[in-house]
Structure formats: structure tokens, C-alpha cells
Amino acid sequence: MPHYQNVPFEVPSSWVWCRLEDIVCELKYGTSEKSSSVGKIAVLRMGNITNVGTIDYSNLVYSSNDEDIEQYSLEKDDLLFNRTNSSEWVGKTAIYKEEQPAIYAGYLIRIRPLLISPDYLNTVMNSGYYRDWCYDVKTDAVNQSNINAQKLSQLMIPIPPLKEQGRIVAEMDKWISLIDIVKNDKDDLLTIIKQAKSKILDIAIRGKLVPQDPNDEPAIELLKRINPDFTPCDNGHSGKLPYKIPKTWVWCSHNSILDISGGSQPAKSYFETIPKPNYIRLYQIRDYGESPVPVYIPINLASKQTEKGDILLARYGGSLGKVFHAKQGAYNVAMVKVIFKFENLIYKEYAYYYYLSDLYQGKLKEISRTAQTGFNITDFNDMYFPLPPINEQQHIVQKIEELFSSLDDIQKSLEV
């Protein structure tokens, strides 16, 4: 084999560098014939090539063209190279293990190894070195990149002795299997964390998260001092109530103690993208996500405003059910602000967690007529709010935040 002066990196003395064309018997483009939903044989396309060196046999198309079947049929251990794709994924390569008979489409190139372990070659062609090479040699066009067979033939491959190739593949398989296990376990753990938070909120608003203090003033007594006309829901309505709560708690109809106020906004012609005197930030749902887009409106047109820490509820579309801690500014029509009808009755953070709980979220699914119409205050007429003594509300919030903090730490460690 030829000796190359300029090689990508140093390899052990028992290894050699070769170009791909030196160790394969062909690099062949696939069929350009149109495929269909039925036929004699599957046609693998670029979407069937995964980014981890395997073939995905879902979403297949088929061909019954006998000439194509003769010319483009795959043999076990052929490699398929994706010659045209996005800049990120051009060059994806996978090994064919004869899982089912197949031919391949024109955006793929068949690589038939000759003097090298096919599995080892597939390992190299899914490595960081190889991805860097693809980025360096690709030709970019509008919305796609290309690496043709001529460029592919010049790819430099580091080749160990044949037995060592086998050991490398076996070691890689072991680590990939371990990574898959860890990834699956990680996904399972993230699901468990989400479920745990939901369960914490559920037991919190059932009065089971913290012990009741017999010295706390019962919620009904506080309510009657604040609002002498208050009538508790359990007077003749116990059949409707969601579940049993501690004796010091009281069920209230949502609208007897809370209200909501829908947002507003002026015409978009008033929007500014940079702060100006006498303008105020208009918050939209996207501004409470990872990609905020600041918008400012004249303060005299900001009829609906929030203070920092107010509670906002998303009322429309795919964001329906989301709950936000408000920032100081105006808020648009896609959200409503929670209004507390009585001072010193509900600890704000307790209400925040109530809106995150399944008690609210489940009811919201029932009352939201469509993703577009959202909800109004009348939809909350038969929604119930479990009210603990004010001191217990604070203890509940402290416990929730303590437990959530521990779960968040676990989640962060999984995301590293």
C-alpha cells in the first residue's frame, strides 16, 4: 500500500493509512427510479440512514424494477453513504446487515469493503474524525450539501491489523450498548422526576405533604373573618368535591376567592423592539421560554399590567395549562393574570402550585373547548380550591420547594 506523508494524525506503528478507494471494490450511486408504497423490494433512502451507523427500516418505499433489483441489491456488510443532505448530516453512513432484502436510492452511495472489516470501517465512518472530514470537503448549495464519490474515494482511513480491527469493534459495541442503557435509564429517570413532581403537588393539595398543626386557625375561621358571607362548599355539595381534606382545611369554589383578568395589547403598528421613554415591555408566552423576543408598547396603551411575582396562566393553543411567575410589564391576550379577591387569605406561591397540580390541569382539559378559544372565568364556576390555614400554606410551599430543588439537582446531573 502507498505511504502517505500528510496524514490526519499519528497512528501506532503496526497501523497504516489508506485512502478509501484502496480498500473497497466499488463506490456505486443508487437508483434514480421512482419508488412506490408497494413493490417487490424495499428501497433505502437517506432518511433510513441513522446518525449512529445503523439503518432504520421504518417509513420504507418499494420497487418492482427487476433491472434495479439486479443492479442495486445490497449484500451483507455493504455500507451506505449519504452523499446529499443538510450540512450537518451529509456523509451519514450505515452498515447493512441483511435485515431484509433492499436496494438503495440515488442520494446514497454503496460502499463494498474488500480489504478491511466492514464493521471497523463503519466505526471509522461514524467517528468525530470522519465528521470533521465531511465538514471540510462538502460542497454547499442552497439548503443542502454534497460529497460526491470522487471526494469520498480520497477519504483517509487508519487501518490496524485485522484482528485488532475486530477487537476495536467489539470494544465499541460494548461501550455503545452501555451508552444505550444509560440513555434509556436517563430517559426513564427524567420521566420519573416529572411524575414525582406531579405526585408531590397532588399530596400537597390533599393535606398529606406536611403535618397539620392543631394550633393553626382553621381556614374556615379566617375566611369568615375576612368575608362573613362566605359559605363553604361542603354545605350540601360534598358529592361534588374532588376528595377528602383535613378538618382544618376548607373547600372553596375557585371564583369565590380568585378571579382572572385577560391580557390585552395594541395593534402591532405600536410595537417597538428596543426600549423607549414612556414605553413598557409587553410580555408574550414566548418571553417566558428559552427564546424571548422583547417587544415594547406605549405605557398609556398598556391596560393590563403585572408586578413581578404575579401569577399568569396561558389560555390558548399548545401553551394551554402553562403557569408563569410574571415579570413587571404588560401581558398580552394569550395569558390571564390571577387576581386574589382577599388579602392574607391565600399565600401566592401556594396558589401557583395549585395551578400546576393535576386538580387544575385536569379540570382545564375538561373546560378548554378548543385550543383556540381557551377559557374564561365562567369556565371556572365549578372548579374547587382546597384552602389550608395560612401558616400551613407556607409550610407546604417550603416543603414543595425543598423536594423540587432535590429533584432539579438530579435532573441537572443527568443533563450534563
Secondary structure, DSSP 8 states (H G I E B T S, - for coil): ----SS-SS---TT-EEEEGGGSEEEEEE-B-S--BSS-SEEEE-GGGB-TTS-B--SS-EEE--HHHHHHH---TT-EEEE-EE-TTTTT-EEE---SS-EEEBTTEEEEEESSS-HHHHHHHTTSHHHHHHHHHH-EEETTEEE--HHHHHT-EEEE--HHHHHHHHHHHHHHHHHHHHHHHHHHHHHHHHHHHHHHHHHHHTTT-SS---TTS--HHHHHHHH-TT---TTSS-TTTSSS---TT-EEEEHHHHEEEEE-----GGG-BSS--TTEEEEE-GGGGSSS----EEEGGG--SEE-TT-EEEE-SGGGTT-EEE--SEEE-TTEEEEEESSTTTS-HHHHHHHHHSHHHHHHHHHH---TTT---GGGGTT-EEEE--HHHHHHHHHHHHHHHHHHHHHHHHHH-
